[in-house]
Amino acid sequence: MNESPRATLRQRLNQPGLVVAPGVFDMVSLRLADSFGFDALYMTGYGTVASHLGLPDAGLATYSDMVGRVTAMAGMARTPLIADADTGYGGLLNMRHTIRGYEAAGAAAIQLEDQEFPKKCGHTPGRRVIPMQDMVRKIKVAVESRTDPDFLIIARTDARTSLGLDEALRRAEAYAKAGADILFVESPESEEEMRRIGRSFDVPLLANMVERGRTPVLSREALESIGYKLAIFPVTALLAAVQAMTQVYGQLKAQGSSAGGSTPLYDFGALTQLMGFEDVWNFEKRHAETD
């Protein structure tokens, strides 16, 4: 019997080397990233809210919005899916409900943060955090609410930007003691700050690589040397896709046609195959009506 994606991810995190998790934000990006053989995929809150609702990642998406996306993505992916769950969508009872819902939806890991509600994207200004002990209680509820011990709890602190790195480290330590499996100190602002984080913990650490965000984007080798175990690239593919679409739409607006366009295009036949049309055609052949 094949082991579950959760057990696969937990075992991988215990092995040498950095786990790279690209961001996925809709079902096309999910299908495509799933075909590459990554160790994990990351359902980005920023990208998922943008693609699903057309809104900013500012606490506007509800639990129902997001658990539906987790269900769809985890149900299709062969790769373990790490899913953003913001603040847990409320108080302690909401946290229990969120943990049970994301676990039932098939996520391999859930990311929870200590921001005030409504939360904001981690690389934007104006974020405020709840008292540390309130988040400790949330993490304890999250840990006790899961039924599968391989369902990983990622605890994120956003304290660095508003309260400084010392407070962020103090919070991360408390969250580890509360039972978090992975620590996520959001928005360190230099490589030296990242190295200080790496020296501070034996718990697996997550690096958030956002191009032109607050944190420097480092190489795999640099992240490993610092001590990071998991690196997410939440918006890299989304930024590339929006840039390409901007060029295509600009070409259509200016020229009235795609003829002569310079934007590289994915092969239509390959996209048809990626989206599963071959299964449809084979089904139709098997069940074709005959005279």
URJOGI-V215564 format. One record per residue. N is the residue number from 1. RES is the residue in one small letter. OMEGA is omega in whole degrees, -180 to 180 (999 if undefined). D_CENTER is the distance of its C-alpha to the mean C-alpha in Angstrom with 2 decimals. Layout:
BEGIN
((N	RES	OMEGA	D_CENTER) (N	RES	OMEGA	D_CENTER))
END
This chain:
BEGIN
((1	m	177	27.73) (2	n	178	24.25) (3	e	-177	22.03) (4	s	175	19.00) (5	p	179	15.48) (6	r	179	14.97) (7	a	178	18.12) (8	t	-179	17.24) (9	l	179	14.08) (10	r	179	16.16) (11	q	180	18.99) (12	r	180	17.14) (13	l	177	16.05) (14	n	-180	19.78) (15	q	180	20.84) (16	p	174	21.49) (17	g	-178	19.24) (18	l	173	15.82) (19	v	-180	12.85) (20	v	-178	11.10) (21	a	179	7.67) (22	p	178	7.73) (23	g	172	5.68) (24	v	-171	7.20) (25	f	174	8.64) (26	d	-173	11.80) (27	m	176	13.87) (28	v	178	15.46) (29	s	177	12.50) (30	l	-180	11.40) (31	r	-177	15.00) (32	l	-179	15.40) (33	a	-179	12.59) (34	d	-177	13.65) (35	s	-173	17.11) (36	f	179	16.62) (37	g	174	16.48) (38	f	176	13.38) (39	d	-180	13.03) (40	a	172	9.42) (41	l	-178	6.82) (42	y	175	3.03) (43	m	-176	3.61) (44	t	176	3.80) (45	g	179	6.63) (46	y	-176	8.89) (47	g	-179	9.04) (48	t	177	9.23) (49	v	180	11.84) (50	a	-175	13.54) (51	s	-176	13.97) (52	h	-174	14.78) (53	l	-176	16.89) (54	g	-175	17.72) (55	l	176	17.23) (56	p	178	15.80) (57	d	-173	12.92) (58	a	178	15.77) (59	g	-178	15.91) (60	l	178	17.35) (61	a	-180	15.08) (62	t	172	16.47) (63	y	-178	15.48) (64	s	176	17.19) (65	d	-170	15.32) (66	m	-180	11.87) (67	v	174	13.22) (68	g	177	14.90) (69	r	178	11.90) (70	v	-180	10.52) (71	t	-179	14.12) (72	a	-176	14.47) (73	m	-179	11.54) (74	a	179	12.06) (75	g	-179	15.74) (76	m	-172	15.85) (77	a	168	13.74) (78	r	-178	15.67) (79	t	176	12.82) (80	p	-176	11.07) (81	l	172	7.85) (82	i	-172	5.43) (83	a	177	5.12) (84	d	179	5.35) (85	a	175	9.18) (86	d	-177	10.60) (87	t	-173	14.02) (88	g	173	14.60) (89	y	174	16.50) (90	g	-178	19.79) (91	g	-174	22.01) (92	l	179	22.44) (93	l	175	23.38) (94	n	179	20.38) (95	m	178	18.20) (96	r	-180	20.08) (97	h	-180	19.68) (98	t	179	15.89) (99	i	-180	15.67) (100	r	-179	18.18) (101	g	-180	16.61) (102	y	178	13.10) (103	e	179	15.05) (104	a	-180	17.50) (105	a	176	15.00) (106	g	178	14.06) (107	a	176	10.66) (108	a	180	11.12) (109	a	-180	9.40) (110	i	179	8.74) (111	q	-178	7.82) (112	l	-175	10.99) (113	e	-175	12.68) (114	d	176	16.37) (115	q	167	16.85) (116	e	173	19.68) (117	f	-2	19.25) (118	p	-178	18.62) (119	k	176	15.64) (120	k	176	14.89) (121	c	-174	12.32) (122	g	-180	12.43) (123	h	175	14.33) (124	t	-176	16.87) (125	p	172	20.11) (126	g	-180	21.55) (127	r	176	19.05) (128	r	-176	20.97) (129	v	176	20.27) (130	i	175	21.96) (131	p	-175	24.51) (132	m	-176	23.27) (133	q	176	25.14) (134	d	178	23.57) (135	m	176	20.10) (136	v	178	21.79) (137	r	178	23.15) (138	k	-179	19.84) (139	i	178	18.42) (140	k	177	21.69) (141	v	179	21.47) (142	a	-178	17.97) (143	v	-178	19.36) (144	e	-176	22.54) (145	s	180	21.07) (146	r	178	19.22) (147	t	178	21.61) (148	d	-179	19.97) (149	p	177	20.06) (150	d	175	17.54) (151	f	-168	14.82) (152	l	178	13.09) (153	i	177	12.83) (154	i	-180	10.75) (155	a	-179	12.90) (156	r	171	12.18) (157	t	177	15.29) (158	d	-174	15.88) (159	a	-175	19.55) (160	r	-172	19.99) (161	t	-175	20.50) (162	s	-173	22.98) (163	l	177	24.53) (164	g	-175	24.31) (165	l	-180	22.97) (166	d	179	25.51) (167	e	178	24.29) (168	a	179	20.64) (169	l	178	21.84) (170	r	179	24.06) (171	r	-179	21.33) (172	a	178	19.04) (173	e	179	22.14) (174	a	-179	22.86) (175	y	176	19.44) (176	a	179	19.92) (177	k	179	23.38) (178	a	175	22.13) (179	g	179	20.33) (180	a	-180	16.70) (181	d	-177	15.74) (182	i	179	13.44) (183	l	-176	14.00) (184	f	175	11.94) (185	v	-173	14.64) (186	e	168	13.28) (187	s	165	15.33) (188	p	-168	18.05) (189	e	176	20.40) (190	s	177	22.09) (191	e	178	22.05) (192	e	176	24.58) (193	e	178	22.42) (194	m	179	19.70) (195	r	177	22.59) (196	r	176	23.78) (197	i	-179	20.51) (198	g	-180	20.77) (199	r	-170	24.39) (200	s	-170	23.77) (201	f	171	21.91) (202	d	177	22.24) (203	v	176	19.07) (204	p	-177	16.10) (205	l	180	14.41) (206	l	174	11.00) (207	a	180	11.44) (208	n	-175	9.46) (209	m	-180	11.16) (210	v	-179	11.75) (211	e	-178	14.93) (212	r	173	17.70) (213	g	-176	15.83) (214	r	-175	17.47) (215	t	177	16.58) (216	p	176	18.28) (217	v	-175	16.45) (218	l	178	18.13) (219	s	176	19.03) (220	r	-177	17.96) (221	e	180	21.37) (222	a	179	21.14) (223	l	179	17.86) (224	e	-178	19.48) (225	s	178	22.71) (226	i	179	21.24) (227	g	177	19.85) (228	y	180	16.09) (229	k	-176	14.88) (230	l	177	11.18) (231	a	175	10.01) (232	i	178	6.75) (233	f	-164	8.00) (234	p	-172	5.89) (235	v	-177	9.26) (236	t	-179	11.68) (237	a	179	12.28) (238	l	178	12.42) (239	l	179	14.90) (240	a	-179	16.85) (241	a	-180	17.12) (242	v	177	18.34) (243	q	179	20.72) (244	a	179	22.15) (245	m	177	22.58) (246	t	179	24.31) (247	q	-179	26.74) (248	v	-179	27.43) (249	y	176	28.10) (250	g	177	30.21) (251	q	-179	32.20) (252	l	180	32.85) (253	k	-176	33.92) (254	a	-172	36.19) (255	q	-179	37.66) (256	g	-179	37.35) (257	s	174	36.18) (258	s	-180	33.63) (259	a	179	36.65) (260	g	180	36.64) (261	g	-176	33.02) (262	s	-179	31.50) (263	t	177	27.77) (264	p	-178	26.74) (265	l	174	26.02) (266	y	-178	24.34) (267	d	-178	27.16) (268	f	178	27.77) (269	g	178	28.95) (270	a	177	25.86) (271	l	177	23.68) (272	t	178	26.05) (273	q	180	25.63) (274	l	-176	21.81) (275	m	171	21.89) (276	g	-179	24.30) (277	f	-180	27.63) (278	e	177	29.52) (279	d	178	29.01) (280	v	-178	30.45) (281	w	178	33.39) (282	n	177	34.12) (283	f	-178	34.11) (284	e	177	36.49) (285	k	-178	38.77) (286	r	-174	39.00) (287	h	-179	39.83) (288	a	176	41.85) (289	e	178	44.88) (290	t	180	48.15) (291	d	999	51.70))
END
